[in-house]
């Protein structure tokens, strides 16, 4: 049996980092972890290939070779998915599809022959068994959540690691919180399920063995969902493993803001090698936080929480939302003020949208306010529901936030604010890699010479060289990120 696994292309978005990747000669930010895990579930005697459309093209020859084409996708990849389906249909090759996009809206994809939905560890073996017996069904669904202690190690043999800026790993699924706009609990449940520490060490060993060094992103939607298990089981063994292997990786992840309440946990994460954490701030307005049931953010000084996490040595990147029913026109300036005061460099501000499986979607559907599907990109100026605030006012206010925080002046002010107080807890990097050197040269050309506001670049470069030379590569990285963010955001037509 010949199986072609296809990972659809991401559009040019905030998180694609398309315009930053060219500085380091990479094609994609992260490896496609989900479909690599699916590949590991395939029978060993089957032939398998993988085409990641973010790093290469899908040819007719690839499809003709395959008995089946397997697609795994998220909502934001829908345009690429449609093109893949059309290409496969033209060549009469059967399609098997799964992942969040198909789980949420499978009825939209009549061109798919077999839909393997929900978590692959549960439904995929059922499909494989039926396929072996010549009796595959159209749809496989399950309300059972997978025991991820039995999840296989992703099959990295199918990709070229040098095409990627980072690799990914997963420790847990599920979230103990229940934010109205989020569909994670619908997809993965409230109970936090984790792999065991032996599994994680095996995956880290594999990454080390195949030659990976650098960024490793724990893709958990809330890495600290089970704090006690983290502190008592996983983090101690990672701390030991990192020391034993001379700190080959830098970890990043996502976590809720209550990370700031646990100093021991922050200390252990830093010792384990975590340098960055994405936090959903959403809004500085408590009424909006109550509206969306973001209880972990309420009744706290959000600014102090961010500062505390960063003081421990982990950079905070964050998500912000406008478009809540309780938003007033003052929210736009309040968001700007919070972001600038916090020194959060990577501040992803988006318009509120309602994913199909979220509680927000159900409420708005009942109120007759849903007007479209969610594109999966809340920074593309689209909304799939009718907001309470006049939409023109909302979009103009949103544009005001973007124009302000990603103006060269404001963006570089945040970099400087962060770097002045940031003391990296990791060992000093004594040499600059070839890729870093090339990125520096390109940044000098594209940002330091060709950009109109190049003076901000040079001010930061010289400040860092004279005041904190150890983190000079980090300062250049932030300059490159800013170049990407400016390219991504556009004005409202």
N, C-alpha and C positions, 0 to 999 in steps of 0.2 A: 504494500500500500504506500503510495506517495502522497505526502501531506505537505501542502504549502501554507505556512502561517504568514498572514499579512497584517501588519500594523499600520493603520491609516495615518495620513499626514495631519499635523496640527496646522491650523491657520496662523498667520502672523499676529500673535497676541502678546499681552503683557508678560505672561510666563513662558512664552516660547524662547525668549532671549535670542531671537533670530539675528538681530543686528549686532548683538554682542559676541555671538559665536564666531563670527568671521575674524575677530581679533585673535582668537586662540586656535583658528583653523579646525574647528569642530563642526559637525553637521547637526547634532541634536544635544539637548541639555542632559537628558537621562535615558538610560536603557529602558526598553519596554518590559517592565517586570512582570506584568500580568500574563502576557502571551508567552514569555519565557517559562513561566510556571506551568502554563497549559501544555507547553511542549514537553515538559518533564513528566506529564501524566500520560503521554502517548505510549503505546506498546513499543518496547525497545527494538523489535524486529521491523518496525515501519520506518521508511525513509522520510526524513523531514528536512525542510529548508525554511528559512525565515526571510521575508523582505520587509524591512522597516522603511516606509515611504518617506520618513524624515531624513534618511541618509542615502537612499538609493531609489531607483525607479522600478516599477512593476512592468515587466515585459510580457507580451503574449506568450513567449517561449516558456517563461516561468509557469504560467497558468496551464499551458498545454501539457507540461510535465506532470502536473498534479492530478490525482484522482479526486481530491477534495481541497478546497481553499477554506482555511479557517480564518475568521476575522474577529478581533476583539477590539472594542472601541468605547470611548466616552462621548458624551453629547457634543462636545466641541469639535469632534472629528467627523460629523455627519456628512459634510460635503464630500470629503474624501471617500467615505464609506459608499456613498451613492455611485461614485465613479468606479470603485472597485467592483461593486455588484454588476454594474452595466458591462464592464469589461469581461467579467466571468460569464455572464449570460450570453454575451456575443460568441464566446468560445465554448459554450455548452459544458462548463465545468460546475459541478455542484458546490454549493456554499454552505458552510456551517458557521454560525455567528453567536457570539456571547459578549458579556461585559455589560457595564452600566447602561450604555445607550440602548441596547436591545432589551435588557431587563425592564427598563422603564417604559419603552414605547415599541414593543415588538410588533404590534399590529400595523405599523407603518412600513414594514419591510416584507412585502409579498414576494419579492425576488429572492429571498433567502430560503434555501431548501430545508435547513434544519436549524432550529433555535435552541441553544443550550444556555438556559438562563440561570440567574442567581449565582451562587458560589460554585465555581468549577469543580472543587474537590467533592461536591455532592452530586451534581448532575452530569458531569462529564464522563465519569466511569459508566454510568447507566447508558449513555449514548454509545460509547465505545463498545460495550457488550452487545447492544442491539445491532450495531453496525457489523460486528463480527458475525452475527447470526443472520445477517441479511434482512433485518426487520427494524430499521431505524424509524422512530416516530418524528412527527413534524416539530413538536415542542416538548422540551424537558424543563419542568419547573419544580421548585421545592421550597417549602416554608421552613425547612430545617437549616440551621446554621452549621457550618463546617467545623469539625474538630481540627484546628490548624496545627496541632502538634503532629498531624499526619501529612501536612503539606510538604511536597517535595522541594528539594533545592532547585532553583531556576536553572535552566539549561543555557549557560552562557556560551557554549560551543557554537551556537548558531549565529552569533553576531561578531562584528569587528569592533572591539572595545575602543580602538583609537579614533573612532568616529564620534565618540561621546565625551561630553564634558564631565559627566558624573554617572555613578551607578546608584541603584536603589535596592533597598532591603525592607522587609516588613516584619515587625514584631507582633503587632496586635491588630485586631479588627473590632469595630464597635465603639460606642461612646456613651458614657454615663449621663450625658446631658441631652437635652431635647429642644434645641433651638428650632423655632417654627419654620425658618426658611431652609433648613438643612434636610437632606434626604439620606444622610449616612445611617441613622438609626433604622430607617425603613429597609435599607439595603443590607446592613450588617448587624443591627440589633443594639439594644442598650447594654447588654452584658458584654464586658470587655473580655474577649478571648485572646489568649496569647500563645505564641510558640514558647518552647522551653529554651533555656539558655544554651543547651547543647546544640540545638538546631541553629541558633544565631551564630554560635562560634563556628559551626561547620560551614555556614555561608560566608563568614568572614575569612575562614581558612581558604575557601575556594577562591575568593576574590584575590587574596594574597598570592595564591598559587598560580593564577593565570596572569599575574603581573600588574594588577591594578594598584595604583597609589593615588591618594587625593580624596576627593569629595565622595562621601557615601550618605545618601539621603534615606532616612527611615520614613517611609511613606505613610505611616500610621496617621489616621485623622486626629487622634489625640494620644500621643505617645505616653502621657502620664495618666491615662485612664485608670490604671491600677497602680497607684503609687507604691503600696507596700511590696508588691511583687517586684517592681522595678528596683527598689532599694535593697530588698533582701536576696533577690535572685540574679537578675540580669546585670545590673550595673557593676556589682563587685567583680563578676567574671570578665566583663569587658575591660574594666580598669586593669585587671591583671594581664589580660591578653594583649592590650595595647602596649603596656610596659614591656612585656616579653618580646613583642615584635617591633619595638622601637618606633611606635606611634606612626604607622603607615597611612592612617586615614584621618580625615576630619569629618565629623558627623554633623548633619543638620536634621531637623525634624519639625513637626507641628505639635503644639500643646496649648491647653487652655491657660488663661491668665492666672489661675490659682497656683500655677507653678511658683509664683512669687511668694506664696504663703509657706513654702517648705524649703528652708535654707539648706537642710541636709541634702535634699534631693537636688537642688541646684548645684551644690558643691560636688556631689557625686557625678552629675552629668558632665560638669566641666572636667573633672578628673578622668572621665571616660573618653573625653575627646569631642564633646559637643560644643560647637562654636557658634551655632545659629539656631534660632527657633522661630517659627512662624506662629503668630498669635492672632486670633480673631478678635479685634477690638470692637469693630462694627460702628459704634457711635459713642460720643461723649454725653449723649442725652439719656438720662435714666428712664424717661418715659418710653423711649424707643427700645431700650434694652428690656424693659418689662413687656412691651408689646410682643417682642419676638422670643420671649422666654429665655433670654440670655442671662440666667440667674447668676452664673459664675462671675459675670462682669459687674453686676449691680452691687450697690452698697460698698464700694471700694474706691480708693483714689487710683484710677487707672494709670495716671501719669507716674505716680510713685511706684506702682507695680512694674511698669516698663523699666523705669530707671534702676530698680533693684535687680531685675534679671540681668540688665546690661552691666551693672556694677560687678556682678559675679563672673563676668567674662563671656556671656553669650549675647551675641547681637540679636536684637528683636526685629524681625520683619513682620509686617502686619497687614490685615485686611480691614477695610472700612466700607460702610454701606450708606447710601442715601436713597430715599424713596419710601421710607417707612410712613405709615399712616399718621404717626404723631410728629413727623418732621415739620418744623416751621421754616420760614425762609432764613432764619438766623443760623440754621444748621451748617450752611456752607462755610461761613466764616469760622464757626466753632470747630469744624473739622480741620480747616487750614491751621488754626491756632494750635490745636492739639498736636497735629503732626509735626509742626515746626518746633514746638517746645519739647517734644519727646525725643527729637533727634533720630526718629525712625527713618532711615534712608530709603528702604524699599517699602513704600506705602502704597498698597494696591487699593485704590478707591473705586468702587463699582456701584452700579445701579442695582437696586433690589430686583430680583427675579424669583420666580416660583418654580423650582424643579417639580416634575410630574408626581413624584412620590412623597413630596414634603407636605407637612400639615398646612403650610401657607397656601399651597395650591388647592387643597381641599376647601379651606375657608374662602378663598377668593372665587373658586368655582361656584360655591354655594351662594356667594354674593353677586354672581353674574359679572365678575370683573376680569376673568381670564379671556385674553384675546388672541393668544398665539402660543407656540411652543417656545421653550427656553433654548437659546442658541448654545448655551454652555459657556458663554463669554460675557461676564457682566461688566466688561469695560468697552463694549462695542456700541454703546449708546442705545441699545435696544432694551425694551421691557416687555414682558409677556402678559402684563395685566394693566388695568387702568388705575393709576395712582390717585390718592386723595388730593395731593397738591396739583395745581395746573401743570400739565406735562411740559409745556414750553418753559415755564418758570423753573421747573425741576431740572430740565436739560441744560438750561443756561447756568443754573447754579452749580450743577455738576461740572460743566465746562470751566466755570470760575475756579473751582477747586483744582482741577487738573492744570489749568494754565498757571496757577500760582505755585503749587508745590513742585511742579516740574519745569518751572522757569529756571534758568541757570543760576540766578542769584539765590533763590530759595533752596534749590537742591544742594548746591555746594555749601550753603550755610548749615544744612543738616549733616552733611558729611563731616564738616569741621566740628560741629557740636558733639557728634558721636566720637570722633577720633580723639578729641581733647581729653575725654574721660575714659577711653577704652584702653585697658591694659590686657593684652592677649595672654592667657594663662599657659599657652603652649610654648614648646621649645622654639627658640629663634631659628628661622630658616637662614642658613648661612650662605646658600648659593641660590641664584635665580635660574630656574629651568629655561630650556630653550624656548618653550612655548610662552613663558612669561616675558622673556626678552623680546620675542616677536610682537607680543601684545603691547609691550611698552612702546616699541618703535611705531606700530600702527596707531597707537593712541596719540603719540606726538604729532603724527601726520594728520589724522582725521579729526582730532579734537583740539590739539594744541596749535595747529596751523590753519586748517581749512574751516573750522567752526567760527561763527561770528563772535560768540561770547567766550573766546579762548582764554581771555584773561583770568577767568575763574579757575580754569584748569591749571594754569601756571602758578596762580596764587596757592592752590592746594598742593601742587607738586613741591614747590619750594618750602612751604610751611612744614610739610611732612619730612622732607630731607633734613631740615635743620632742627626740627623738634622731636620727631618720632621716626627715625630712619628705619627702624625694625619693621614697621608696618607700611612701608612705602608700597610694596606690591598690592596690599589691600586698598590703599588709596587710589591706585591706578585702576583697580578692578571696579571701584565705585564710579569712577569717571566713565568707564566703558558701559556700565549699567545705565548711567544717565543718558548716554548716547542712544542706547536702545529705547529707553522709555520715551524720549523725545520723538523718536521715529514712529513709535506705535500709536501714540495718541494723536488724534486729528480733531479739527474743528467741526462743529455741527454744520451740516449743509443747510 
